[in-house]
Amino acid sequence: VNSAGGRLFGVEPERLWKRNIRDLLSPTTVKRWSVMLQKAAKPAAETLIEETLLPWKDDDIWFETRLIPMVEGDGAVKGLLGISRDITDRKRAEEQLHFQSRVLRQVNDAVIAVGLKGEIVYMNRAAERLYDTSSSEILGSPIEEIFTYEWLHPGDKDAVKDSIRSFRTWRGVILHR
């Protein structure tokens, strides 16, 4: 256990050396991990696990743990090397994206996202209903091939491009014909 592991458990790393995993984790987690450790203890059976391990912490801390069998010359597994890293920020970002995706799917207004090259990169269900098409059929297609539209003001097209280049976003209205 290195210093990062010690900080997570709130003790000096040396106090964790040669400790059994059963002493560190909840009985439920130990039971789950026992099965995973048995699978990982087979030669050439590297295992990758993502889960929360510290139920006593206020917030869930997500770990990605890679278990690598330590194989001796005769092919016997001598032990397991476990390498864990904190992936909490990534998991929270994934959860936020899933939430936003669910919200966007439920919006009753048509939402169409177009990439920098003018290709359709997203269409919600309301847009599918409005335009009587499936997003899977038109994703990646140039918007000009799918929709006829015009800008409200003559300079809007250039303003949109500038906004996307500068701020990576644009929000507005165009007229569909």
Summary of the structure (lengths in Angstrom):
residues: 177
radius of gyration: 25.7
end to end distance: 64.3
largest distance: 76.2
contacts: 388
relative contact order: 0.07
helix: 42%
strand: 22%
